[in-house]
């Protein structure tokens, strides 16, 4: 990796972490679009609070997300790079596979990305760009590191504690989960042994 790329990544990581993000990860999608993935906290305490409290905390994370994106967008655009953003509230596209590809965690049985340190208590945003934030050596390192991620233990706690019985024969059924999730159920996340 050249010095410019190293310094750019260092700057991106510092901005994200200084403004309250938990993790940053880098990957490439469609073999040509460099992608920055940023993880934000969604603390476990939220699960026991009222709906209005959950909305308030989600709004706080969204504001933090927008501040980080604004800082990075200004810098990258001033450097002449293209970018497109997806916030923690983006409804178009599922960011979990990209977060997995960027080594921010692994798939849990409950369909969420599970991280060794933060469990599944994370929200994700992305910035797609042509800025040189990843090179071929990073991709090889990333592939090797994917084998070192702490994996879901398949302990069954999330399945056994699901009030919607959203796990049929070990397969997650989002249609059974959604009615409970919309009312604030997070039993699978609360019971996860990696939390």
Backbone as a ProteinNet text record, in pm:
[ID]
protein_1_A
[PRIMARY]
XXXXXXXXXXXXXXXXXXXXXXXXXXXXXXXXXXXXXXXXXXXXXXXXXXXXXXXXXXXXXXXXXXXXXXXXXXXXXXXXXXXXXXXXXXXXXXXXXXXXXXXXXXXXXXXXXXXXXXXXXXXXXXXXXXXXXXXXXXXXXXXXXXXXXXXXXXXXXXXXXXXXXXXXXXXXXXXXXXXXXXXXXXXXXXXXXXX
[TERTIARY]
85.9	0	89.8	57	140.1	109.9	197.8	187.7	58.9	17.1	-105.6	-225.7	-237.6	-349.2	-344.4	-225.7	-209.2	-255.1	-215.3	-253.7	-403.6	-461.1	-604.5	-684.5	-646.5	-716.2	-701.3	-582.3	-558.5	-650	-660.8	-749.5	-894.8	-940.1	-1078.3	-1105.5	-1015	-1033	-1040	-951.8	-950	-1079	-1126.6	-1252.2	-1366.4	-1376.2	-1486.4	-1482.4	-1367.7	-1357.7	-1367.3	-1310.3	-1318.9	-1462.3	-1544.9	-1682.7	-1781.7	-1731.3	-1819	-1851.3	-1792.2	-1813.1	-1737.9	-1782.2	-1715.9	-1601.4	-1629	-1535.1	-1540.3	-1430.7	-1430.6	-1376.3	-1426.5	-1378.3	-1378.9	-1297.5	-1283.9	-1302.3	-1369.5	-1387.6	-1407.6	-1421	-1447.1	-1567.3	-1662.3	-1777.5	-1773.3	-1829.2	-1831.2	-1691.8	-1590.9	-1451	-1395.7	-1474	-1420.4	-1459.1	-1558	-1599.6	-1544.1	-1452.8	-1399.4	-1509	-1516.1	-1625.1	-1573.7	-1611.3	-1585.3	-1712.8	-1701	-1815.3	-1786.2	-1883.8	-1868.2	-1973.8	-1930.4	-2022.6	-2044.2	-2170.7	-2211.4	-2275	-2269.9	-2328.6	-2481.4	-2535.3	-2678.3	-2683.6	-2658.8	-2635.2	-2750.5	-2712.9	-2808.5	-2915	-2879.8	-2975.9	-3100.5	-3084.7	-3197.1	-3310.4	-3275.1	-3375.7	-3477.8	-3439.1	-3529	-3604.2	-3579.9	-3640.3	-3766.2	-3832.8	-3956.5	-3928.6	-4033.9	-4021.7	-3968.5	-4017.2	-3972.2	-3823	-3774.9	-3632.2	-3551.3	-3600.6	-3532.3	-3522.7	-3630	-3630.3	-3530.2	-3526.9	-3434.3	-3289.4	-3256.9	-3119.5	-3082.6	-3178.1	-3152.4	-3126	-3201.8	-3181.6	-3042.5	-2998.6	-2864.9	-2756.3	-2772.6	-2674.3	-2679.7	-2799.7	-2814.1	-2743.6	-2759.1	-2693	-2541	-2493.3	-2350	-2304	-2383.1	-2355	-2344.5	-2439.5	-2439.3	-2318.7	-2277.5	-2160	-2033.2	-2019.7	-1903	-1903.4	-2018.3	-2027.7	-1998	-2045.9	-2021.7	-1872.7	-1805.4	-1661.1	-1584.9	-1615.9	-1544.2	-1579.1	-1706.2	-1749.3	-1680.1	-1673.3	-1606.3	-1460.3	-1392.7	-1251.3	-1233.3	-1310.3	-1294.6	-1331.4	-1438	-1475.9	-1371.2	-1317.3	-1211.7	-1086.7	-1065.6	-952.4	-985.5	-1112	-1150.7	-1212.3	-1255	-1310.6	-1463	-1517.3	-1661.4	-1698.3	-1820.3	-1868.6	-2020.6	-2071.1	-2214.1	-2227.9	-2327.6	-2341.4	-2469.4	-2462.7	-2579.8	-2570.5	-2674.2	-2672.1	-2728.8	-2724.6	-2779.9	-2930.3	-2994.7	-3138.6	-3173.8	-3075.9	-3104	-3189.3	-3296.8	-3383.8	-3354.6	-3276.6	-3242.9	-3113.1	-3121.1	-3001.9	-2972.4	-2924.9	-2888.9	-2738.3	-2697.4	-2555.8	-2484.6	-2558.5	-2495.3	-2393.4	-2422.9	-2320.4	-2192.5	-2207.4	-2090.7	-2012	-2081.8	-2014.8	-1938.6	-1997.7	-1930.6	-1805.4	-1817.5	-1704.3	-1591.6	-1625.4	-1525.8	-1469.7	-1499.3	-1446.9	-1496.1	-1615.3	-1668.4	-1742	-1755.6	-1819.4	-1856.7	-1931.4	-1974	-2124.5	-2181.8	-2326	-2360.4	-2459.8	-2514.8	-2634.7	-2675	-2792.2	-2915.5	-2919.2	-3034.1	-3034.3	-2941.7	-2939.1	-2869.2	-2811.8	-2742.6	-2591.8	-2518.4	-2372.7	-2330.2	-2251	-2206.7	-2056.5	-2017.9	-1878.5	-1832.4	-1708.9	-1656.5	-1666.6	-1639.3	-1640.1	-1778.1	-1853.8	-1978.8	-2104.1	-2088.2	-2204.1	-2274.8	-2406.3	-2482.5	-2540.7	-2488.9	-2537.2	-2471.9	-2489.3	-2426.9	-2522.9	-2508.2	-2574.5	-2463.8	-2494.2	-2391.4	-2426.8	-2323.4	-2336.3	-2220.2	-2231.7	-2125.6	-2099.2	-1978.8	-1942.1	-1876	-1936	-1880.8	-1802.1	-1680.1	-1595.3	-1492.2	-1436.4	-1323.6	-1190.9	-1197.4	-1075.1	-994.4	-862.7	-777.9	-769.9	-877.1	-880.3	-851.7	-834.4	-803.4	-722.9	-628.7	-555.1	-555.8	-493.4	-497.6	-441	-336	-278.4	-379.7	-457.2	-563.2	-665.6	-700.7	-802.5	-754.8	-628.2	-573.5	-572.9	-528.4	-528	-669.8	-764.4	-903.9	-958.2	-928.7	-973.6	-915.1	-787.7	-724.9	-785.2	-815.5	-873	-1017.2	-1089.8	-1227	-1230.9	-1122.9	-1117.8	-1088.6	-1049.5	-1014.1	-1123.7	-1233.1	-1341.7	-1408.1	-1439.5	-1510.2	-1649.9	-1678.7	-1802.3	-1913.7	-2035.8	-2152.6	-2129.1	-2158.7	-2133.8	-2245.4	-2352.3	-2467.5	-2517.6	-2518.7	-2562	-2713	-2785.7	-2931.5	-3006.3	-2935	-3002.4	-3097.2	-3053.6	-3139.8	-3265.6	-3249.6	-3364.9	-3462.8	-3408.4	-3493	-3564.9	-3508.3	-3567.2	-3652.8	-3672.2	-3749.8	-3898.8	-3968.3	-4112.6	-4193.5	-4138.9	-4208.8	-4183.9	-4096.3	-4059.2	-4014.4	-3925	-3880.2	-3774.3	-3735.1	-3635.2	-3703.1	-3717.8	-3780.3	-3672.8	-3654.3	-3551.1	-3414.5	-3386.1	-3258.2	-3245.4	-3353.4	-3351.1	-3432.7	-3375	-3439.4	-3550.4	-3668.3	-3784.3	-3817.7	-3780	-3797.6	-3945.5	-4034.1	-4177.1	-4232.8	-4178.2	-4222.7	-4156.2	-4038.1	-3963.7	-4019.6	-4049.4	-4082.1	-4193	-4305.6	-4409.7	-4360.5	-4272.6	-4217.7	-4110	-4025.5	-3918.1	-3975.3	-4085.9	-4146.9	-4199.5	-4224.1	-4268.1	-4151.7	-4030.1	-3912.7	-3851.4	-3895.2	-3838.4	-3694.8	-3609.9	-3469.6	-3419.7	-3506.8	-3471.2	-3353.1	-3346.8	-3234.9	-3103	-3104.8	-2984	-2947.5	-3046.7	-3020.9	-2967	-3011.8	-2972.1	-2844	-2791.9	-2672.3	-2553.4	-2486.4	-2371	-2251.1	-2252.8	-2144.5	-2172.8	-2288.2	-2321	-2241.6
-117.9	0	123.3	217	336.5	430.3	526.7	618	700.3	745.7	824.5	743.6	619.1	532.7	506.6	481.5	456.8	579.2	698.5	820.1	847.8	821.6	841.4	749.7	622.9	527.9	567	611.6	655.2	772.7	868	983.1	937.2	849.5	799.3	730.6	641.9	570.4	667.1	765.6	862.8	943.3	991	1067.3	981.4	860.3	772.4	742.9	702.1	662.8	783.8	896.8	1018.4	1069.1	1043.4	1092	986.8	875.1	781.2	650.9	623.9	494.3	387.2	263.6	153	94.8	72.2	1.7	58.5	41.1	68.2	-54.9	-78.9	-190	-149	-217.1	-184.4	-310.3	-297.2	-408.3	-353.5	-442.4	-402.7	-483.7	-415.4	-486.5	-479.7	-578.4	-589.8	-573.4	-610.3	-609.6	-473.8	-366.1	-235.9	-120.9	-136.1	-24.4	-41.2	47.1	45.2	89.1	21.5	45.8	56	163.8	183.1	145.6	60.1	22.3	72.1	140	197.6	135.6	86.6	28.6	128.3	141.3	232.2	150.9	201	125.3	125.3	13	-1.2	-79	-8.4	-73.3	-161.8	-265.6	-363.5	-299.9	-193.3	-127.4	-80	-54.8	-6.4	-108.4	-236	-341	-338.9	-286.9	-287.1	-155.2	-63.3	69.9	82.6	194.1	220.8	245.4	237.6	261.7	402.5	501.4	639.6	654.1	582.1	585.9	524.2	413.4	348	441.3	511.1	605.8	717.9	766.5	873.5	828	707.7	656.9	631.2	580.3	557.8	691	792.7	926.9	978.7	956.2	1000.4	934	803.9	732.9	781.8	812.4	864.9	1000.3	1086.4	1217.9	1199.6	1108.1	1078	1028.5	939.8	886.6	999.5	1091.5	1201.3	1292.3	1316.6	1399.9	1335.4	1204.5	1133.4	1136.1	1105.2	1104.4	1243.4	1347.3	1483.4	1515.5	1482.7	1508.5	1432.9	1304.1	1222.7	1262.1	1290.9	1330.1	1457	1555.2	1681.3	1657.2	1578.1	1549.5	1474.4	1367.7	1285.5	1364.5	1440.9	1521.7	1629	1691.4	1791.3	1730.2	1601.3	1529.6	1483.1	1505.7	1471.7	1334.1	1271.7	1136.9	1138.1	1039	1014.1	936.6	957.7	874	871.1	764.4	746.9	689.4	739.5	701.8	623.7	536.1	469.4	488	546.5	574.6	456.5	467.6	361.9	348.3	448.7	442.5	416.6	385.6	356.6	230.8	242.1	125.9	51.7	111.6	46.9	-31.4	-160.9	-243.8	-290.3	-410.5	-473.5	-456.8	-389.7	-362.7	-476.7	-575.5	-685	-763.5	-802.2	-876.1	-794	-664.4	-578.6	-567.2	-556.6	-552	-682.2	-792.8	-923.4	-926.7	-880.9	-879.7	-790.1	-685.4	-591.7	-638.5	-762	-823.2	-758.1	-701.9	-642.8	-745.7	-865.1	-971.7	-1086	-1180.2	-1296.4	-1313	-1394.3	-1420.1	-1497	-1449	-1523.7	-1602.9	-1701.4	-1781.7	-1692.6	-1581.9	-1491.5	-1398.3	-1417.5	-1336.7	-1203.2	-1177.2	-1051	-1072.1	-964.4	-971.2	-968.2	-1065.5	-1080.1	-1054.3	-962	-924.1	-974.1	-1020.9	-1077.5	-979.7	-854	-754.5	-693.4	-666	-591.3	-676.1	-805	-890.1	-844.3	-844.3	-797.4	-658.7	-589.6	-456.2	-348	-359.6	-262.9	-223.2	-99.8	-47.4	-17.2	-22.6	-2.6	108.9	178.3	270.7	242.4	290.5	266.8	392.3	398.1	495.9	418.2	427.2	365.8	474.5	443.5	548	492.2	581.4	542.7	585.5	635.5	672.2	545	555.3	437.9	398.1	342.5	304.7	156	82.1	-60.5	-99.4	-191.2	-240.6	-393.1	-453.4	-599.5	-671.6	-617.4	-680.4	-680.8	-572	-566.8	-676.3	-697.6	-798.2	-937.9	-968.5	-1100.2	-1114.1	-1009	-1009.7	-1025.8	-959.7	-965.9	-1108.5	-1173.8	-1311	-1402	-1385.8	-1467.2	-1439.7	-1314.1	-1278.4	-1326.2	-1342.9	-1392.9	-1528.8	-1603.5	-1734	-1722.9	-1603.4	-1584.7	-1516.3	-1478.8	-1411.2	-1508.4	-1460.4	-1544.2	-1573.1	-1695	-1737.5	-1761.2	-1757.6	-1795.2	-1937.1	-1959.5	-2089.5	-2189.9	-2144.9	-2232.6	-2296.6	-2215.7	-2266.8	-2283.3	-2216.4	-2230.2	-2136.4	-2052.8	-1962.7	-1867.3	-1813.8	-1720.2	-1791.7	-1913.8	-1989.2	-2022.6	-2065	-2106.4	-1989.8	-1869.4	-1753	-1667.5	-1708.1	-1629.4	-1647.4	-1540.4	-1553.3	-1575.6	-1535.7	-1552	-1687.4	-1768.1	-1898.9	-1881.7	-1782.5	-1745.6	-1839.6	-1939.7	-2034.2	-2168.6	-2201.3	-2328.1	-2423.5	-2531.9	-2630.1	-2562.8	-2466.5	-2396.7	-2289	-2260.6	-2158.4	-2038.6	-1920.7	-1798.4	-1756.5	-1727.9	-1684.7	-1540.3	-1446.6	-1304.6	-1267.9	-1335.9	-1303.9	-1332.2	-1430.3	-1458.5	-1364.5	-1317.3	-1227.1	-1085.4	-1036.3	-895.7	-841.1	-911.4	-855.2	-829.6	-913.2	-895	-786.2	-786.3	-686.8	-545.3	-528.7	-395.9	-345	-436.6	-397.6	-389.7	-402.6	-384.9	-512	-628.6	-754.1	-767.8	-804.8	-829.4	-950.4	-1045.2	-1160.4	-1236.8	-1249.5	-1322.7	-1251.5	-1119.4	-1043.5	-1047.2	-1034.5	-1035	-1169	-1277	-1410	-1460.9	-1390.3	-1434.5	-1445.6	-1558.9	-1580	-1493.3	-1432.7	-1341.6	-1198.2	-1167.7	-1031.6	-995.3
0	0	0	-84.7	-92.2	25.7	43	158.9	156	38.1	27.8	77	32.2	73.4	223.5	275.9	419.6	500.6	456.9	527.5	515	397.7	378.4	468.9	475.7	563.3	710.5	746.6	885.1	918.2	827	847	861.1	771.9	776.4	909.1	950.2	1076.9	1195.1	1196.3	1306.2	1312.1	1197.7	1194.8	1248.6	1199.6	1240.7	1390.4	1438.8	1579.2	1672.5	1632.5	1714.6	1727.3	1625.9	1627.8	1678.9	1732.7	1800.9	1731	1616	1551.9	1630.8	1619.4	1688.3	1606.5	1478.4	1392.1	1251	1178.4	1035.5	965	846.4	766.4	620.4	542.3	401.1	317.9	206.2	114.7	-24.9	-118.8	-256.8	-304.2	-366.7	-421.5	-573.3	-634.8	-781.3	-841.5	-762.8	-804.9	-844.5	-826.5	-865.8	-775.2	-689.3	-604.8	-464.2	-427.2	-291.6	-195.5	-84	10	152	217.6	359.8	433.6	534.1	617.2	758.2	816.2	950	1040.5	1157.2	1255.4	1368.3	1408.2	1516.1	1627.7	1750.9	1861.2	1859.5	1896.6	1924.9	2055.6	2168.7	2297.7	2345.1	2417.8	2468.3	2558	2629.8	2718.6	2643.1	2514.4	2433.9	2432	2439.5	2428.2	2541.9	2655.1	2770.3	2786.9	2698.8	2710.6	2625.2	2641.4	2567.5	2419.4	2339.7	2196.5	2169.7	2244.2	2221.4	2252.7	2352.9	2385.3	2271.7	2216.7	2104.7	1985.4	1956.7	1844.6	1870.8	1993.6	2031.1	2011.6	2058	2044.7	1898.3	1822.4	1680	1609.6	1647.5	1591.1	1625.8	1749.7	1791.1	1706.7	1681	1598.9	1454.7	1406.9	1270.9	1258.1	1356.9	1355.4	1356.1	1439.4	1444.2	1306.3	1246.8	1114.7	1012	1012.8	916	936.2	1060.6	1087.5	1031.2	1051.7	1000.4	847.9	789.1	643.4	585.1	650.7	600.6	601.9	712.6	721.5	614	599.9	502.1	359.8	334.9	200.4	155.1	242.7	207.5	171.1	251.9	225.6	94.8	75.2	-45.5	-172.1	-164.7	-282	-312.2	-207.4	-227.5	-290.1	-265.5	-325.2	-467.6	-510.7	-647.3	-665.8	-555.9	-565.4	-568.8	-635.8	-639.6	-513	-464.1	-354.4	-350.8	-293.8	-270.4	-130.5	-57.3	83.4	109.6	208.4	265.1	416.5	474.2	618.2	696.3	828.3	913.3	894.1	836.2	812.4	665.6	583.5	443.1	432.8	360.4	344.6	214.6	127.6	2.2	20.6	11.3	20.2	160.8	170.1	296.5	315	420.6	443.5	515.9	565.5	640.6	558.4	433.9	359	336.6	319.7	299.8	430.4	543.4	673.4	697.5	658.4	671.7	584.7	462.3	370.1	420.3	492.9	547.4	681.1	719.2	842.5	971.3	968.3	1091.4	1176.6	1128.6	1204	1111.8	1167.6	1090.9	1106	1018.8	1025.4	1151.4	1224.8	1336.4	1287.2	1364.5	1329.4	1315.3	1391.8	1389.3	1268.4	1175.3	1054	1069.5	1186	1210.8	1203.7	1188.4	1191.7	1338.1	1377.8	1515.9	1521.3	1608.6	1626.8	1762.9	1771	1895.3	2012.7	1989.2	2097.7	2122.3	2014.9	2026.7	2006.3	1984.1	1958.3	1832	1835.6	1719.3	1743.8	1842.2	1878.8	1793.8	1661.5	1571.5	1460.1	1417.6	1298.2	1198.3	1067.9	967.1	870.3	824.2	711.9	617.8	495.4	398	314.9	264.8	163.6	50.4	-67.3	-188.3	-260	-301.3	-357.3	-455.1	-533.6	-618	-553.3	-430.5	-358.4	-330.6	-330.3	-309.9	-162	-110.4	31.3	52.5	-55.7	-45.1	-168.8	-151.1	-267.2	-266	-362.9	-378.5	-256	-195.6	-75.9	38	49.8	151.6	128.1	2.7	-29.3	6	-21.8	14.9	166.6	237	383.6	437	373.3	414.7	400	290.5	269.7	377	408.1	511.8	648.8	678	807.7	823.2	712.9	722.5	790.8	783.5	848.7	997.9	1045.3	1185.2	1266	1202.4	1271.9	1368.3	1486.4	1582.9	1529.6	1511.4	1447.7	1549.5	1499.2	1578.3	1631.3	1757.9	1820.4	1796.1	1729.4	1705.8	1835.3	1941.8	2072.2	2080	1990.1	1986.7	2079.6	2156.4	2249.9	2178.8	2064.9	1991.9	1942.2	1895.9	1845.3	1957.7	2070.2	2182.9	2249.4	2241.7	2307.8	2216.1	2093.3	1997.2	2021.1	2062.2	2087	1959.1	1845.5	1718.2	1653	1717.3	1660.4	1515.1	1495	1360.3	1304.2	1379.9	1331.6	1307.3	1180.6	1142.9	1094.8	1166.8	1130.4	1116.1	1202.8	1201	1094.9	1020.7	916.9	963.7	951.5	997.8	902.3	957.1	878.3	917.6	833.5	863.9	878.6	809.4	817.4	955.9	1024.8	1161.6	1262.1	1228.7	1316.8	1313.2	1195.5	1174.2	1264.2	1283	1370.1	1513.1	1561.1	1695	1695.2	1592.4	1583.4	1576.2	1505.4	1494.5	1627.9	1720	1854.2	1952	1900.4	1985.3	2038.8	1991.9	2040	1993.4	2082.9	2050.3	2128.1	2152.4	2234.5	2176.6	2044.4	1985.3	2013.7	2010.1	2036.7	2184.3	2270.3	2413.5	2462.1	2400.5	2447	2382.3	2284.8	2211.9	2307.8	2303.9	2395	2358	2240.3	2201.9	2241.8	2299.6	2341.5	2463.9
[MASK]
+++++++++++++++++++++++++++++++++++++++++++++++++++++++++++++++++++++++++++++++++++++++++++++++++++++++++++++++++++++++++++++++++++++++++++++++++++++++++++++++++++++++++++++++++++++++++++++++++++

